[in-house]
């Protein structure tokens, strides 16, 4: 009986340590900016996208990228046009914890929306996912340029095999 008690005690202690570690990890992620390595990868991806925009459209754009933990969890990112006609791209910080590589792909997707704003196309048809948007997305190196989103495809896209 003492052996069963010791095994139970060890399992309970390991579980408590695991829960504490997970909570610490979540709090640490929430209260700190993204790691420098992640920010460097974002900047590298932005440079690649901007080069493709310059090659394909002859314009040199530099939209601000803001990382926010205030976006709803169902949004990976969004491009906005504010009242001062500034185009800003937001990326959901919380989604980087799931899959950084997927979020780098989201960047081109959002840049395509930003380019639609840049060209004056403010359509809300299909949440801005028109054929024109799709063509821009592919032209600038996007890989998540589907016009109609299948949540299953998003989940599969984030899983590393």
C-alpha positions in Angstrom: 0.0 0.0 0.0 2.9 2.4 0.8 4.3 1.8 -2.7 0.9 2.8 -4.3 0.8 5.9 -2.1 4.4 6.9 -3.1 3.6 6.5 -6.8 0.4 8.6 -6.4 2.4 11.3 -4.6 5.1 11.4 -7.3 2.5 11.6 -10.1 0.7 14.4 -8.2 3.9 16.4 -7.6 4.9 16.0 -11.2 1.5 17.2 -12.3 1.6 20.2 -10.1 5.1 21.1 -11.4 3.8 20.7 -15.0 0.9 23.0 -14.3 3.1 25.6 -12.7 5.5 25.5 -15.7 2.7 25.9 -18.2 1.2 28.8 -16.3 4.7 30.5 -16.1 5.2 29.9 -19.8 1.8 31.5 -20.7 2.4 34.5 -18.4 5.9 34.9 -19.7 4.7 34.9 -23.4 1.8 37.2 -22.6 3.9 39.8 -20.7 6.9 40.0 -23.1 7.3 41.0 -26.7 7.9 38.4 -29.3 11.4 37.0 -29.3 14.0 38.8 -31.4 14.4 35.7 -33.6 10.7 35.9 -34.5 10.8 39.6 -35.2 13.8 39.1 -37.4 11.9 36.4 -39.4 9.0 38.8 -39.8 11.3 41.5 -41.1 12.9 39.1 -43.5 9.5 38.1 -44.8 8.5 41.7 -45.2 11.6 42.4 -47.2 10.8 39.5 -49.6 7.2 40.7 -50.0 8.2 44.3 -50.6 10.7 43.2 -53.3 7.9 41.2 -55.1 5.6 44.2 -54.9 8.2 46.4 -56.4 8.9 43.9 -59.2 5.3 43.2 -60.0 3.6 46.6 -59.3 6.5 49.1 -59.5 5.7 50.7 -56.1 7.8 50.8 -53.0 5.5 50.4 -50.0 6.4 50.1 -46.4 3.3 49.5 -44.3 3.8 49.5 -40.6 3.5 46.0 -39.0 2.0 46.0 -35.5 2.0 42.9 -33.3 -1.1 42.9 -31.1 -2.5 40.7 -28.4 -5.8 42.6 -28.6 -7.0 40.9 -31.8 -9.8 38.3 -31.4 -8.4 34.8 -31.4 -10.2 34.0 -34.6 -8.1 36.6 -36.5 -4.6 35.8 -37.5 -4.0 39.2 -38.8 -5.7 42.1 -40.5 -4.9 45.1 -42.7 -6.6 48.3 -41.9 -7.1 51.7 -43.5 -7.6 54.4 -40.8 -9.2 57.9 -41.1 -5.9 59.4 -42.0 -5.6 57.0 -44.9 -2.8 55.1 -43.3 -2.6 51.4 -44.1 -1.5 49.3 -41.1 -1.0 45.6 -40.9 -1.7 43.9 -37.6 -0.6 40.4 -36.6 -2.1 38.5 -33.8 0.6 37.9 -31.2 -1.2 35.0 -29.6 -1.2 33.0 -32.9 2.6 33.1 -33.0 2.6 30.7 -30.0 0.7 28.1 -32.1 2.7 28.3 -35.3 5.2 31.0 -36.2 5.7 29.5 -39.7 2.0 29.8 -40.4 2.0 33.4 -39.2 4.8 34.3 -41.6 2.5 33.1 -44.4 -0.3 35.2 -43.1 1.9 38.3 -43.6 1.7 38.0 -47.5 -2.1 37.5 -47.1 -2.4 40.7 -45.2 0.0 42.6 -47.5 -2.4 41.6 -50.3 -5.2 43.3 -48.5 -3.0 46.3 -47.8 -2.2 46.5 -51.5 -5.9 46.5 -52.3 -6.3 49.5 -50.0 -3.3 51.1 -51.7 -4.9 50.7 -55.1 -8.1 52.2 -53.8 -10.1 49.0 -53.9 -12.1 49.0 -50.7 -14.5 46.2 -51.6 -16.0 44.2 -48.7 -17.2 41.4 -51.0 -16.2 38.0 -49.5 -14.4 39.9 -46.7 -12.1 41.4 -49.3 -11.1 38.1 -50.8 -11.8 38.8 -54.4 -10.1 37.4 -57.5 -8.1 40.6 -57.7 -6.9 40.2 -54.1 -6.1 36.6 -54.7 -3.9 37.4 -57.8 -2.1 40.1 -55.8 -1.5 37.6 -52.9 0.0 35.0 -55.3 2.0 37.7 -57.1 3.7 38.7 -53.9 4.6 35.2 -52.8 1.6 34.4 -50.7 0.7 30.8 -50.0 -2.5 31.3 -48.0 -4.4 33.0 -50.8 -7.6 31.0 -50.7 -10.7 33.1 -51.3 -12.9 30.8 -49.3 -11.4 29.7 -46.0 -11.8 26.2 -44.8 -11.0 26.0 -41.1 -9.8 22.4 -41.5 -7.2 23.6 -44.0 -6.0 26.2 -41.5 -5.5 23.6 -38.9 -3.7 21.3 -41.3 -1.6 24.2 -42.5 -0.3 24.9 -39.0 0.7 21.3 -38.3 4.2 20.3 -39.0 4.7 16.9 -40.4 
